[in-house]
Amino acid sequence: MSTTCLLLLLARQATGIFVGCRSPLLQFVNSFSVRRTQLEMLGQAKISSFFTTSASKRCQDDSKVEDVQVTPPSKKPRIESPVSAEDNHHQVAPLSPEQKSDIEKKRLNAKLKLIEHQTSGVVVNIGPSWLKALEAEFSKPYFQKLSKFVDNDRTKHTVFPPVQEVFSWTRMCPIREVKVVILGQDPYHGPKQAHGLCFSVQEGVVPPPSLENMFKELTTDIDGFKHPGHGNLTGWAQQGVLLLNAVLTVRAHQANSHKDQGWEAFTDSVIAWLNRNLHGVVFLLWGSYAQKKGAVIDKKRHHVLKAVHPSPLSAYRGFFGCKHFSQANEWLVKEGKQPIDWTQLPRVARKP
């Protein structure tokens, strides 16, 4: 069949007009068209049946799922694993009081080492409670300057008291147990005299004149007091009597050689702490120097007793007969505190 006849045949089918072709060809074309249509319908039927079957099956499956009651899984009880003896061994036990005390001592020792280094070895062997109260002073500029001065002076001269005894007054009793304060001015500048407590001297050293006059007053003021035969006042200090010099070091044989180097500011801070934090302390201020230094004391909180210095130059002008030792005890009793046993001055073995 020619191309022209095929085109005419197609045009005939489209318009219903047949031009120049015989009937068998038309029948062939018509049958081909019918067959094609049937095939298309069959394909659509197969596709429809596929989706219909799947959807139906899915609905059936869903209905089956709805019929099944889903039971949630039961929670199994939690079983605690037993603690073995080995586990108990590794558990941290609470610290005992002895262990806590040991840890605190080590902490304080470490802090003391640091302060000793920062102060050029001037601050050593300070009592723990005093360290806690006065620690801030050691880092102040005035104390840093003082430390360098004292350290340098020790390299060139003999300085009293020995470095280990400068702060011995802080080791006699805790700071909050101070009951009486006696203020001195300058350490004794003779060999083996000064050991950190004002007016006190080491065993084997003849008591200086001022201390002898104190003993004389005591024999008339305190019943049962007898000269102890030495000048070491540690027995008082251990009962809460703070024997504090305004200046804590001195060059050998040169009185007041360490005056105005910074010690006065430091001992002022000690008095200020006691004045501010304690109550009912008895201050014995002998001489104009001590009285000036103690002018800051709050007389509404504490008791202040004044007299001239016990030096031979002034003792007969008011120190003898002042009865400060018995009066101090009377005030302590009124405050509900244990009075000082002024007779308690046992001999203290000298360190080699």
Secondary structure, 3 states (H helix, E strand, C coil): CCHHHHHHHHHHHHHCCCCCCCHHHHHHHHHHHHHHHHHHHHHHHHHHHHHHHHHHHHHHHHHHHHHCCCCCCCCCCCCCCCCCHHHHHHCCCCCCHHHHHHHHHHHHHHHHHHHHHHCCCCCCCCCHHHHHHHHHHHCCHHHHHHHHHHHHHHHHCCEECCHHHCCHHHCCCCHHHCCEEEEECCCCCCCCCCCCCCCCCCCCCCCCHHHHHHHHHHHHHCCCCCCCCCCCCHHHHCCCEEEEECCCCEECCECCCCCCCCHHHHHHHHHHHHHHHCCCCEEEEECHHHHHHHHHCCCCCCEEEEECCCCCCCHHHCCCCCCHHHHHHHHHHHCCCCCCCCCCCCCCCCCC
